[in-house]
């Protein structure tokens, strides 16, 4: 299971950071798929909406990498990988977000060449 997170620039600012939380449960994907990270939190700096901070709790103890994916434009199923991080990583800073359209993110794990389920 991976986590889809939609991030859009806030219409009205209440603080310097807009926090979006997801409620997810750790679920293994198909046979042999590693578990995806849980407790994914996305923070958008309203003073610089091109800066998005993503953090998570890693529950995959034998993973090879953390994969960060983002959509190109507003198509929620058109993901591209924007980063491959060490398996011990628990955060990522996206400094190239485009808020002319909604952004969707996925945080996945990779183990023995297999990605956590969608």
C-alpha atoms as one frame of an Amber mdcrd trajectory, in Angstrom:
protein
   0.000   0.000   0.000   1.320   3.411  -0.836  -0.185   6.699   0.182  -1.661
   9.220  -2.211  -1.567  12.716  -0.876  -3.066  15.670  -2.686  -1.441  18.996
  -1.934  -2.858  22.294  -3.090  -1.905  25.815  -2.144  -4.101  26.992   0.737
  -6.756  29.540  -0.191  -6.430  31.377   3.130  -3.371  31.378   5.337  -3.801
  30.748   9.045  -0.168  30.037   9.848   3.155  29.846   8.073   2.771  26.133
   7.401  -0.256  24.195   6.232  -0.169  20.636   7.591  -1.976  17.798   5.892
  -2.133  14.432   7.671  -3.204  11.112   6.302  -4.787   8.341   8.320  -3.426
   5.089   7.059  -2.995   1.556   8.262   0.013  -0.616   7.463  -1.084  -3.180
   4.920   1.166  -5.465   2.960   0.624  -5.353  -0.745   0.572  -8.388  -2.952
   2.635 -11.449  -2.182   6.187 -10.385  -1.451   5.479  -6.631  -1.582   7.040
  -4.658   1.285   4.890  -2.562   3.632   4.604   1.124   2.778   5.532   3.846
   5.272   2.795   4.973   7.676   1.867   8.250   9.401   2.677  10.291   6.304
   2.596  14.048   6.962   2.862  16.742   4.296   3.686  20.342   5.144   3.378
  23.179   2.663   5.076  26.510   3.339   2.416  29.080   2.411   5.100  31.727
   1.938   6.827  29.486  -0.608   4.303  26.975  -1.998   6.991  25.388  -4.169
   8.455  23.948  -0.940   6.786  20.781   0.341   8.077  18.737   3.299   7.024
  15.092   3.551   7.722  12.896   6.577   6.689   9.350   7.527   7.264   6.450
   9.874   9.158   3.586   8.303   7.916   0.075   9.131   9.875  -1.806   6.476
  12.931  -3.208   8.257  14.534  -4.946   5.263  13.835  -2.384   2.541  16.445
  -1.230   0.058  15.048   2.265  -0.560  12.254   4.770  -0.036  10.705   6.002
  -3.297   9.014   9.414  -3.565   6.677   9.937  -6.511   4.726  12.984  -7.658
   2.204  13.580 -10.405   2.940  15.696 -13.424   0.085  18.169 -13.571  -3.337
  17.423 -12.186  -3.646  13.823 -13.386  -3.835  11.821 -10.122  -2.642   8.551
 -11.688   0.306   9.870 -13.710   3.119   9.457 -11.152   6.837   9.819 -11.781
   9.633   9.063  -9.371  11.246  12.263  -8.064  13.555  10.722  -5.474  15.069
   7.476  -4.267  16.222   7.737  -0.664  18.127   5.515   1.711  15.957   2.962
   3.538  16.519   4.795   6.823  15.153   8.109   5.493  12.059   9.471   7.226
  11.607  12.779   5.398  11.975  14.481   2.038  11.996  18.118   0.930  10.435
  18.808  -2.475  11.589  22.264  -3.536  10.182  22.070  -7.055   6.434  21.690
  -6.503   4.104  23.455  -8.954   0.911  24.829  -7.461  -0.633  25.966 -10.699
  -2.367  22.589 -10.486  -2.931  20.058  -7.671   0.052  17.905  -6.747  -0.293
  14.276  -5.720   2.485  12.421  -3.879   3.195   8.776  -3.109   5.677   7.430
  -0.585   6.624   3.821  -1.277   9.222   1.324  -0.152  11.361  -0.894  -2.334
  12.632  -4.304  -1.287  14.492  -6.706  -3.616  13.271  -4.693  -6.624   9.604
  -4.868  -5.556   7.689  -1.685  -4.716   5.067  -1.472  -1.991   1.555  -1.789
  -3.378  -0.503   1.147  -4.603
